[in-house]
Amino acid sequence: MKIRQLTYAALFVALTTILKVYATVFLFGSTKFGLSFIPSAIGSAVLGPVWGGIIGGLSDVIGYLIKQDGTYFPGFTASAIAKGILYGLFLYKKPKNLAGVTLAVLTTVVFLDFLVNAVWINILYGTAIKAVLISKLVTLPLYAGLQILILYILFKYLSKEISKISE
């Protein structure tokens, strides 16, 4: 493990945690909207899927310890880890063009935010999966579109800096 990677990972954990705690709101009861996806995705793109998973998992646990906005459930931590891994798989050492960013975001949103997290909400609160999925159908397309737009713009303007860090 390189000290440089560890330092960048710590920075991305801190940024993700801060945005998770202070820049996240609940919409329609079961869907969170926030900006923590930004440093999580960038950290995964810069450091790779393993570090992306670590960033996702640590920021989820630390964020919960700072601000409990519900019951802690390890399934959501597993989703955060998987999200970091997926961002890393789709974006690490690969072109950060519109197609790549769209594929990364849609994979994480559809598979994790929509399907897997609906199961976690069902297990945790007993809410019918169908009800959770219906509520997420309203918000997740907008959220996915915003994520794609924001990440694409950031990757476009930060591409030189990201490639320097990734080396």
C-alpha positions as CSV (number, residue, x, y, z in Angstrom):
1,M,0.0,0.0,0.0
2,K,1.3,3.4,-1.0
3,I,1.1,6.3,1.5
4,R,-0.1,8.5,-1.4
5,Q,-3.0,6.2,-2.1
6,L,-3.9,6.0,1.6
7,T,-3.8,9.8,1.8
8,Y,-6.0,10.3,-1.2
9,A,-8.4,7.6,0.1
10,A,-8.6,9.4,3.5
11,L,-9.4,12.6,1.7
12,F,-12.1,11.0,-0.3
13,V,-13.6,9.3,2.8
14,A,-13.6,12.7,4.6
15,L,-15.2,14.5,1.6
16,T,-17.8,11.7,1.1
17,T,-18.6,11.7,4.8
18,I,-19.0,15.4,5.0
19,L,-21.4,15.5,2.0
20,K,-23.3,12.4,3.3
21,V,-23.8,14.1,6.7
22,Y,-24.4,17.7,5.6
23,A,-25.6,17.6,2.0
24,T,-28.2,14.8,2.0
25,V,-32.0,14.9,2.3
26,F,-34.8,12.4,2.3
27,L,-37.3,12.5,-0.5
28,F,-40.6,10.7,-0.3
29,G,-39.6,8.8,2.8
30,S,-37.3,6.2,1.3
31,T,-35.1,7.9,-1.2
32,K,-32.1,9.9,-0.1
33,F,-30.8,12.7,-2.4
34,G,-27.3,14.0,-1.7
35,L,-24.0,14.9,-3.2
36,S,-21.8,12.3,-1.5
37,F,-21.7,10.4,-4.8
38,I,-19.3,13.0,-6.2
39,P,-16.2,12.3,-4.1
40,S,-17.1,8.6,-3.9
41,A,-17.2,8.3,-7.7
42,I,-14.1,10.4,-8.2
43,G,-12.2,8.5,-5.5
44,S,-13.1,5.2,-7.1
45,A,-12.1,6.5,-10.6
46,V,-8.8,7.8,-9.2
47,L,-7.8,4.9,-6.9
48,G,-9.7,1.9,-8.4
49,P,-12.4,-0.5,-7.3
50,V,-10.8,-1.8,-4.1
51,W,-10.1,1.7,-2.7
52,G,-13.6,2.7,-4.0
53,G,-15.2,0.0,-1.9
54,I,-13.1,1.1,1.1
55,I,-14.1,4.7,0.6
56,G,-17.8,3.8,0.3
57,G,-17.8,1.5,3.4
58,L,-15.9,3.8,5.7
59,S,-17.8,6.9,4.7
60,D,-21.1,5.1,5.3
61,V,-20.1,3.9,8.8
62,I,-18.4,7.2,9.8
63,G,-21.3,9.2,8.4
64,Y,-23.8,7.1,10.5
65,L,-21.7,7.6,13.6
66,I,-21.7,11.4,13.1
67,K,-25.4,11.7,12.2
68,Q,-27.8,8.9,12.8
69,D,-30.7,9.6,10.4
70,G,-32.2,6.2,11.0
71,T,-31.3,2.7,12.2
72,Y,-27.8,1.5,11.3
73,F,-28.1,-1.4,8.9
74,P,-25.1,-3.2,7.5
75,G,-26.9,-3.9,4.2
76,F,-26.6,-0.2,3.4
77,T,-22.9,-0.3,4.2
78,A,-22.6,-3.3,1.8
79,S,-24.4,-1.2,-0.9
80,A,-22.0,1.7,-0.3
81,I,-19.0,-0.7,-0.7
82,A,-20.5,-2.2,-3.8
83,K,-21.2,1.3,-5.2
84,G,-17.5,2.2,-4.8
85,I,-16.4,-1.0,-6.4
86,L,-18.7,-0.5,-9.4
87,Y,-17.7,3.1,-9.9
88,G,-14.1,1.8,-9.8
89,L,-14.8,-1.0,-12.3
90,F,-16.4,1.3,-14.7
91,L,-14.2,4.4,-14.3
92,Y,-10.7,3.5,-13.1
93,K,-8.2,3.9,-15.9
94,K,-11.0,4.1,-18.5
95,P,-12.3,7.1,-20.5
96,K,-14.6,9.2,-18.4
97,N,-16.8,10.0,-21.4
98,L,-20.6,10.4,-21.4
99,A,-21.1,6.7,-22.2
100,G,-18.8,5.5,-19.4
101,V,-20.2,7.8,-16.8
102,T,-23.8,6.9,-17.8
103,L,-23.1,3.2,-17.6
104,A,-21.5,3.6,-14.2
105,V,-24.3,5.7,-12.8
106,L,-27.1,3.7,-14.3
107,T,-25.6,0.4,-13.0
108,T,-25.3,1.7,-9.5
109,V,-28.6,3.4,-9.4
110,V,-30.7,0.6,-11.0
111,F,-28.9,-2.3,-9.3
112,L,-28.1,-0.8,-5.9
113,D,-30.2,2.2,-5.2
114,F,-33.4,0.8,-6.8
115,L,-33.3,-3.0,-6.3
116,V,-30.9,-3.9,-3.5
117,N,-31.7,-0.9,-1.3
118,A,-35.4,-1.7,-1.7
119,V,-34.7,-5.1,-0.2
120,W,-32.8,-3.5,2.7
121,I,-35.7,-1.1,3.4
122,N,-38.1,-4.0,3.4
123,I,-35.9,-6.0,5.8
124,L,-35.3,-3.0,8.1
125,Y,-38.7,-1.3,8.2
126,G,-41.1,-4.0,6.8
127,T,-42.2,-1.7,4.0
128,A,-43.5,-3.7,1.1
129,I,-40.9,-3.9,-1.7
130,K,-43.5,-2.9,-4.3
131,A,-44.2,0.4,-2.4
132,V,-40.5,1.1,-2.0
133,L,-39.9,0.5,-5.7
134,I,-42.9,2.7,-6.7
135,S,-41.6,5.6,-4.6
136,K,-38.1,5.2,-6.0
137,L,-39.5,5.2,-9.6
138,V,-40.4,8.8,-9.1
139,T,-37.1,10.1,-7.7
140,L,-34.3,7.9,-9.0
141,P,-34.6,8.8,-12.8
142,L,-34.1,12.4,-11.8
143,Y,-31.3,11.6,-9.4
144,A,-29.6,9.4,-12.0
145,G,-29.8,12.2,-14.6
146,L,-28.3,14.7,-12.2
147,Q,-25.5,12.3,-11.2
148,I,-24.6,11.7,-14.8
149,L,-24.6,15.4,-15.6
150,I,-22.6,16.4,-12.6
151,L,-20.0,13.6,-12.9
152,Y,-19.6,14.0,-16.6
153,I,-18.9,17.7,-16.2
154,L,-16.5,17.2,-13.3
155,F,-14.6,14.4,-15.1
156,K,-14.4,16.6,-18.2
157,Y,-12.9,19.5,-16.3
158,L,-10.8,17.4,-13.9
159,S,-9.5,14.8,-16.4
160,K,-5.8,16.1,-16.3
161,E,-5.8,16.2,-12.5
162,I,-7.4,12.7,-12.2
163,S,-4.9,11.2,-14.7
164,K,-2.0,12.6,-12.7
165,I,-3.3,11.2,-9.4
166,S,-4.1,7.8,-11.0
167,E,-0.6,7.2,-12.2
